[in-house]
Amino acid sequence: KFPVIVFIHGESFEWNSGNPYDGSVLASYGEVVVVTLNFRLGILGFLRPGTGEHTVSNFGLLDQIAALHWIRENIQEFGGNPGSVTLMGHGTGAACVNYLMVSPVSQGTDAEGLFHRAILMSGTALADWALTASSVISIQVAQNLNCPLTEANDEMAKCLRNKRLNEIMNDTVQVPEFKPRFGPMVDGSVVPNEPFHLTGVYKQYELLYGVTQMESYGLLDAVSLQYGILEQDRDKKIRTYVRDRFEYDPGLGLAETLRAYDVTRRRNRFPSQSAAETHRDILLDILSDARVSAPMVQTANFHSSANPKSYFYVFSHRSVYGDYAEVKVNKSIHGEELPYVFGIPLHRVNFPSHRHFNEAERRLSETVMTFWTNFVKTGNPNAPHRETYPSHFDVEWPEYDVYNQTYLNLGIPVKTGHHYRQAMMDFWNNHLPALLKNP
């Protein structure tokens, strides 16, 4: 029986599908069974149908748990081992995996458990976009669709079930720019508490996790990405983000953030760039650090304090002919690691010419798949297959700990690093929250 990888897709809590992710190369190369799944999204998956604190919600997460039950009962018919299941998620899917790690509903009473290890790629439940303030949205939906809103969820749920699907799907809900419309929420059962209060249960899972260098790329429009942005537009975005996240004085947050990112000196360091391009790059760094990298480092610190089998990576390679080859920002983009995880560079089917990978990139994909599937099998990305590594893969992935903060830099070549963007991580995880609490 082969170990099982269950992949939970990302992109958004409102759209996407597990269908486009082809696990065939990863499965055959790593000798694992790869499962992708779909679950309810948006208003159907993440609306709280009532205002009561313990109103049953998180239907999208419950769908994932139902799929895991099905896998446990049936995967042996497909050659899979139900006693060795690893949950792997990307972006919003990684946040879902993180919630399932701490959910009492997915633990159940069975000692075997629904899954045994986890991989978080570019997402965590500690990110500001991973939790919704649900009552505001419930009130808007109830008013827009003329449904009664009570503490008990029966009346609103019954009303919604009698609406036509397109009425529900067309409902427009207004939320601040940096807050999610729909997504997981604290409901007292599936998600019993705020993620920060649930980190104690991390110890039962071995964890592999990491980020790309430019996680916020999708937050800007095409023109801004191509030509840059004005200084006032950069500052407006930062103010809006600070207000939405901390619900506090955006002016103070802006001043501190610009100071932390040493904006004046940075402008002088890249004289070949236009001012607009520098403003764009600063904003992309700020949102990338604040929304993905800093929460991931926080997750790493919590997890490694509870379980030594904790492995952090930074995927730093820009694909030469990949989807983002024309991008001016010289960093790896959100999602750029996915083709390497799924073995697309090794795929024998002819991909369109812009998806051709070179020989070094094929080797990088083999490296990534070996690390990932070793972890799936043993909880250690370095074992069991050291002898199958060609010499160019010969690097040991050290465990992460709070003191050394060692990570694996997945580029060409692969190498180790320490304290990823330490000053910026400390700014978002400690300095700014403390300052805005006690200015």
C-alpha positions in Angstrom: 0.0 0.0 0.0 1.3 3.5 -0.9 1.2 6.6 1.2 -1.5 9.1 0.3 -1.2 12.9 -0.5 -4.6 14.7 -0.4 -4.2 18.1 -2.1 -6.5 21.0 -1.2 -6.5 23.7 -3.8 -6.0 27.4 -3.2 -6.5 30.7 -5.1 -9.5 31.8 -3.1 -12.2 30.7 -0.6 -14.6 31.7 -3.4 -13.5 30.0 -6.6 -11.1 27.5 -8.2 -11.3 23.7 -8.3 -9.1 20.6 -7.6 -9.6 19.4 -11.1 -6.7 21.1 -12.9 -4.1 19.7 -10.7 -2.6 16.6 -12.3 -1.0 14.3 -9.7 0.1 11.6 -12.1 3.9 12.5 -12.3 4.1 13.1 -8.6 2.4 9.8 -7.9 4.6 7.7 -10.2 7.8 9.5 -9.4 7.3 9.4 -5.6 5.4 6.1 -5.4 2.4 7.7 -3.7 -1.3 8.0 -4.3 -2.4 11.6 -5.0 -6.0 12.7 -4.4 -7.4 16.1 -5.3 -10.9 17.1 -4.1 -13.5 19.7 -4.5 -15.6 21.4 -1.7 -18.2 24.1 -1.4 -16.8 27.6 -1.8 -18.0 31.2 -1.3 -21.5 31.8 0.1 -22.3 28.0 -0.2 -19.2 26.9 1.7 -18.5 29.7 4.2 -21.7 31.6 5.2 -22.8 31.5 8.8 -26.6 31.2 8.5 -27.5 33.0 11.7 -25.9 35.3 14.3 -25.5 32.8 17.1 -21.9 32.2 18.2 -22.2 28.4 17.7 -24.3 28.4 14.6 -23.1 25.5 12.4 -20.9 27.0 9.7 -17.6 26.1 7.8 -19.4 23.8 5.4 -16.4 24.0 3.0 -14.2 22.6 5.8 -16.9 20.0 6.6 -16.8 18.9 3.0 -13.0 18.4 3.3 -13.5 16.3 6.4 -16.2 14.2 4.7 -13.7 13.6 1.8 -11.1 12.5 4.3 -13.5 10.0 5.9 -14.3 8.6 2.4 -10.5 8.3 1.7 -9.9 6.5 5.0 -12.6 4.0 4.2 -11.9 3.4 0.5 -8.4 4.4 -0.4 -7.0 0.9 0.0 -9.1 0.0 -3.1 -6.8 2.3 -5.1 -3.6 1.0 -3.6 -3.4 3.7 -0.8 -2.6 3.2 2.8 -5.3 4.8 5.0 -2.8 4.9 7.9 -0.4 7.2 6.1 -2.3 10.3 4.8 -0.6 13.7 4.3 -2.8 16.8 3.8 -1.2 19.3 1.4 -2.7 22.7 0.7 -1.7 25.8 -1.3 -2.7 29.4 -0.4 -6.2 29.4 1.0 -6.0 25.6 0.8 -3.0 25.6 3.1 -5.1 27.7 5.6 -7.8 25.0 5.4 -5.2 22.3 6.1 -4.0 24.3 9.1 -7.6 24.6 10.4 -8.1 20.8 10.0 -5.0 20.3 12.1 -6.6 22.1 15.0 -10.2 21.1 14.5 -11.7 18.6 17.0 -14.1 17.5 14.2 -11.2 16.2 12.1 -9.6 14.5 15.2 -12.6 12.5 16.1 -12.3 9.8 18.7 -10.4 7.4 16.5 -6.7 7.0 17.5 -5.9 6.4 13.8 -6.9 9.9 12.7 -8.0 11.1 9.3 -4.5 12.3 8.4 -1.1 12.1 9.9 1.2 14.8 8.4 0.7 18.2 6.7 2.3 20.4 4.1 1.4 24.2 4.0 2.4 26.0 0.9 2.1 29.8 1.0 -0.8 29.8 3.5 -1.6 29.4 7.2 -4.5 29.9 9.5 -2.6 32.7 11.2 -2.7 35.0 8.1 -5.1 38.0 8.3 -7.0 36.8 5.2 -7.7 33.3 6.7 -10.5 34.2 9.1 -13.7 36.1 8.4 -15.8 38.4 10.6 -18.9 36.4 9.8 -21.8 38.2 11.5 -21.4 41.4 9.4 -21.7 39.3 6.2 -24.6 37.2 7.5 -26.6 40.4 8.2 -25.9 41.7 4.7 -26.9 38.4 3.1 -30.1 38.2 5.2 -31.1 41.7 4.3 -30.3 41.4 0.6 -32.3 38.1 0.3 -35.1 39.0 2.6 -34.4 36.2 5.1 -35.0 36.4 8.8 -31.8 36.6 10.9 -31.9 35.0 14.3 -29.5 33.5 16.8 -30.6 30.0 15.9 -29.7 29.2 12.3 -32.9 27.2 11.3 -34.9 30.1 10.0 -32.3 31.7 7.8 -31.0 28.4 6.5 -34.6 27.3 5.7 -35.1 30.6 3.8 -31.9 30.3 1.9 -32.7 26.7 0.8 -35.9 28.0 -0.7 -34.1 30.6 -2.8 -32.9 29.9 -6.4 -29.2 29.2 -6.7 -28.6 32.2 -9.0 -30.2 34.5 -6.4 -27.8 33.4 -3.7 -24.8 33.4 -6.0 -25.6 36.9 -7.4 -25.8 38.4 -3.9 -23.3 41.2 -3.5 -21.6 41.4 -0.2 -19.5 44.5 0.6 -16.3 44.1 2.7 -13.2 46.2 3.2 -10.5 45.7 0.6 -8.2 43.5 2.6 -10.8 41.4 4.4 -12.2 38.2 2.9 -15.9 38.1 2.0 -16.2 34.4 2.7 -13.9 32.0 4.4 -13.4 30.0 7.6 -14.8 31.4 10.9 -14.8 30.6 14.5 -18.0 28.5 15.1 -17.2 26.7 18.3 -17.1 23.3 16.7 -15.2 23.0 13.4 -13.0 25.9 14.3 -13.4 26.1 18.1 -11.4 29.3 18.7 -9.1 31.9 17.2 -6.2 30.2 15.5 -3.7 31.8 17.9 -5.3 30.0 20.8 -5.1 26.6 19.1 -1.4 26.2 18.4 -1.0 23.7 21.3 -2.4 20.9 19.2 0.3 21.3 16.5 2.5 18.8 18.2 0.7 15.7 16.9 1.6 16.5 13.2 4.9 16.6 11.5 4.9 19.7 9.3 6.6 20.9 6.1 5.8 24.5 5.0 7.1 27.5 3.1 6.7 30.5 0.9 7.7 32.0 -2.4 9.5 35.4 -2.4 6.6 37.5 -3.9 3.4 36.2 -2.5 1.4 39.4 -3.0 1.8 39.6 -6.8 -1.9 39.0 -7.6 -3.0 41.9 -5.5 -2.0 44.5 -8.1 -3.6 45.1 -11.5 -1.6 44.4 -14.7 -0.8 48.0 -15.5 0.6 48.6 -12.0 2.7 45.5 -12.3 4.1 46.5 -15.7 4.8 50.1 -15.1 4.7 50.7 -11.3 2.6 52.9 -9.1 2.6 56.5 -7.8 3.9 57.2 -4.3 0.4 58.3 -3.1 -1.2 55.1 -4.4 1.4 53.0 -2.6 0.8 54.9 0.7 -3.0 54.7 0.3 -2.8 50.9 -0.1 -0.6 50.6 3.0 -3.0 52.8 5.0 -6.0 50.7 3.9 -4.2 47.5 4.8 -3.2 48.7 8.3 -6.8 50.0 8.9 -8.4 46.7 7.7 -6.1 44.4 9.6 -5.5 46.3 12.9 -8.6 48.5 12.9 -6.3 51.3 14.2 -4.7 54.6 13.1 -3.5 54.0 9.5 -1.3 57.1 9.6 0.9 55.7 12.4 1.0 52.3 10.7 2.1 53.8 7.4 4.9 55.9 9.0 6.2 52.9 10.9 6.0 50.6 7.8 7.9 53.0 5.5 10.6 53.5 8.2 10.9 49.7 8.6 11.3 49.2 4.9 13.9 52.0 4.7 12.1 53.5 1.7 14.4 56.5 1.1 17.6 54.5 1.0 16.0 51.8 -1.2 15.1 54.3 -3.8 18.8 55.3 -4.1 19.9 51.7 -4.3 18.3 50.9 -7.6 18.9 54.0 -9.8 18.1 52.1 -13.0 14.5 51.6 -11.8 11.9 54.3 -12.3 10.4 55.8 -9.1 7.1 54.1 -9.9 8.7 50.7 -10.2 10.4 51.2 -6.8 7.1 52.1 -5.2 5.5 49.0 -6.7 8.3 46.7 -5.4 8.2 48.2 -1.9 4.4 47.7 -1.8 4.7 44.1 -3.1 7.3 43.3 -0.4 5.2 44.8 2.3 2.1 42.9 1.4 4.0 39.7 0.8 5.7 39.9 4.2 2.6 41.0 6.1 0.1 38.6 4.6 2.0 35.4 4.0 5.7 35.2 5.0 5.4 36.7 8.6 2.3 34.5 9.5 4.3 31.5 8.1 7.3 32.2 10.3 4.9 32.6 13.2 3.4 29.2 12.4 7.0 27.8 12.1 7.9 29.1 15.6 4.7 27.7 17.2 5.0 24.3 15.5 8.8 23.7 16.0 8.4 24.5 19.7 5.9 21.6 19.9 7.3 19.1 17.4 10.9 19.0 16.2 9.8 17.5 12.8 9.3 20.9 11.4 10.7 21.9 8.0 10.7 25.4 6.4 11.4 26.2 2.7 11.6 29.3 0.6 11.1 28.6 -3.1 13.3 31.1 -4.9 13.5 30.0 -8.5 12.0 32.0 -11.3 11.1 29.7 -14.2 13.0 30.7 -17.3 10.1 30.2 -19.7 7.3 29.9 -17.1 4.0 31.8 -16.6 5.8 34.7 -15.1 8.9 34.9 -17.3 8.0 38.4 -18.5 7.5 39.7 -15.0 9.8 42.6 -14.1 10.0 41.8 -10.4 13.0 39.5 -10.1 11.6 37.1 -7.4 9.6 33.9 -7.4 5.8 34.5 -7.6 3.0 33.0 -5.6 2.2 29.6 -7.1 5.5 29.3 -9.0 6.5 26.2 -6.9 3.4 24.2 -7.9 4.6 22.9 -11.3 7.8 21.7 -9.5 5.8 19.9 -6.8 3.5 18.2 -9.3 6.4 17.3 -11.7 5.2 19.3 -14.7 8.8 19.8 -16.0 9.1 16.0 -16.2 5.7 15.6 -18.0 6.1 13.9 -21.3 2.9 15.4 -22.8 3.8 18.4 -24.9 2.9 21.5 -23.0 2.6 24.8 -24.9 6.0 26.2 -25.7 6.0 28.8 -22.9 5.8 26.0 -20.4 9.0 24.2 -21.6 11.4 23.8 -18.7 15.2 23.5 -19.1 17.3 20.6 -17.7 18.3 22.4 -14.5 14.6 23.0 -13.8 13.8 19.3 -14.4 16.4 18.4 -11.8 14.9 21.0 -9.4 11.4 19.4 -9.9 12.9 16.0 -9.1 14.5 17.4 -6.0 11.3 19.0 -4.8 9.2 15.8 -5.4 11.8 13.7 -3.6 11.8 16.0 -0.6 8.0 16.1 -0.5 7.4 12.4 -0.9 10.1 11.4 1.5 8.3 13.6 4.1 5.0 12.0 3.2 6.5 8.5 3.8 8.6 9.2 7.0 7.9 12.7 8.3 11.5 13.5 7.3 12.2 15.0 3.8 15.8 13.6 3.8 14.8 10.0 4.2 14.4 7.2 3.1 16.0 7.7 -0.3 19.4 9.3 0.1 20.9 6.7 -2.2 18.7 7.7 -5.1 19.8 11.3 -5.0 22.1 12.2 -7.9 25.0 14.3 -6.6 23.4 17.7 -7.5 20.6 17.0 -5.0 23.0 16.3 -2.2 21.9 18.7 0.4 20.5 18.0 3.9 17.2 19.8 4.9 17.7 20.7 8.5 14.9 20.9 11.0 13.6 24.4 11.8 13.9 25.7 15.4 13.1 29.1 16.9 16.7 29.9 17.7 18.5 29.1 14.4 15.4 29.5 12.1 17.1 27.4 9.4 15.3 27.0 6.1 15.9 25.3 2.7 16.3 27.7 -0.2 14.8 25.8 -3.1 16.5 27.5 -6.0 19.3 26.5 -8.5 21.4 25.4 -6.6 19.5 24.3 -3.5 21.1 25.6 -0.3 20.2 26.4 3.3 19.6 29.8 4.9 18.9 31.2 8.3 16.4 33.8 9.7 14.4 34.5 6.5 13.9 38.3 6.2 14.3 38.5 10.0 13.9 42.2 10.5 10.6 42.3 8.5 9.2 39.2 10.1 9.9 40.7 13.5 8.3 44.0 12.4 5.0 42.3 11.4 4.8 39.7 14.1 5.9 41.7 17.1 6.8 45.4 16.7 3.8 46.8 14.8 1.1 44.9 16.6 2.6 45.9 20.0 3.0 49.5 18.9 -0.6 49.8 17.6 -1.9 48.2 20.8 0.1 50.7 23.0 1.1 53.7 20.8 
